[in-house]
């Protein structure tokens, strides 16, 4: 083992669409950090988010929200406003823009003000639909990852635990959460038969994954304790069976990759018109936005751009309404001029824009083992979770400790996130002192977590911290080897494998 010394001077009934989303979700959202998407910014994607905000975003005193429709200035409803907030979160994933982070914080603070979880004995107990609780908690937990606001994760946890407590049982396939809770379905006029669907189980499953990324909470599994049972479902997808999956997927277990790719290919072939997702039915709100998110991660993190980029781009370049720049769900035909359209009918296209780069990204964007040219050792998180935990160099073994997800910010810098800890490679305080040792930290996308990565003529890369201006240096296999300044020596060159 040798420390990594940064830093040296430098220069039940499931639709086909539900099933496809489910398979892609298990691969993409369990495998990869959600907060770290991105590639080079381009005008169309930035303009798409700006256009949506220009049309639907309302600021009223301290309140910030998306309005219900083009001709209705009221705040969008609970689950629908959550879906609109996803669009802002997608734009932040792509860019790391601090202004977008501020917007997300404002939107979710207003959402909680309008929909406090404590109006009933149970959080949002008035809503009998579990997918509603899924969308609420998903917007909140994503918001916590982006902003660090503790109120968001507290509310998300409370809502998630309630959804599990009231909705989980082993009916149908040994488990799952009811779409409309049976007690509520019986009260409908006429009474309905309760069902289990992907809408609730996928949204809440994603929440489980992000809780794990954020907290590494494994649960004690004390089945006699109701609180522990509530917590356990957040990882029922991850542990014990699927924690095993989490460990295997990034190391190349082929069957999961194959399942995800088959689902993506089926959706492309069978749910499109000439390759374009399009459904302008009036009863639909969002249509293919969740598909866009998981497909975007899957294609990005497996470098499948050559196979899918042109197709994804053809969907992202859908027919926009010329006067407002917004797009409905019927992408194979011009967007209707209809001011009664709700905002959720127009946010799907925004997701496709955010997850589809204008051009094929560089080879840097991918999951890599980062290996020093001089020592032959890999940067390794040592499997230690928590802010301030150090990183070391270790012999390559393809474990999650050594696998790093590299995604790009709008300024062309890179985020470097470990797949074992979900923490970012971080220069403490942006220190410019030679020999500063790197640590891991919750992702903030600040300058001391951003890296300028430049190709060298020997196929290696130079990695410069944006805040400190110093280069990542493996020094030597000695405990405290350091060097001053970028000099092109092998200790400052890294292979992305």
Secondary structure, 3 states (H helix, E strand, C coil): CEECEEEEECCCCCCHHHHHHHHHHHHHHHHCCCCCCCCCCCHHHHHHHHHHHHHHEEEECCEEEEEEECCEEEECCHHHHHHHHHHHHHHHHHHCCHHHHHHHHHHHHHHHHHCCCCCCCCCCCCCCEHHHHHHHHHHHHHHHHHHCCHHHHHHHHHHHHHHHHHHECCCCCCCCECCECHHHHCCCCCCCCCCCCHHHHHHHHHHHHHHHHHHCCCCCCCCCCHHHHHHHHCCCCCCCHHHHHHHHHCCCCHHHHHHHHHHHHHHHHHCCECCECECCCCCCCCCCHHHHHHHHHHHHHCCCHHHHHHHHHHHHCCCCCCCCCCCCCECCCCCCCCCCCEHHHHCHHHHHHHCCCCCCCCCCCEEECEEECCCCEEEECCCCCCCCCECEEEECCCCHHHCEEEEECCCCCEEEEECCCCCEEECHHHCCCCCCCCEEECCCCCHHHEEEEEECCCCCEEEEECCCCEEEECCCCCCCCCCCCCCCCHHHCEEEC
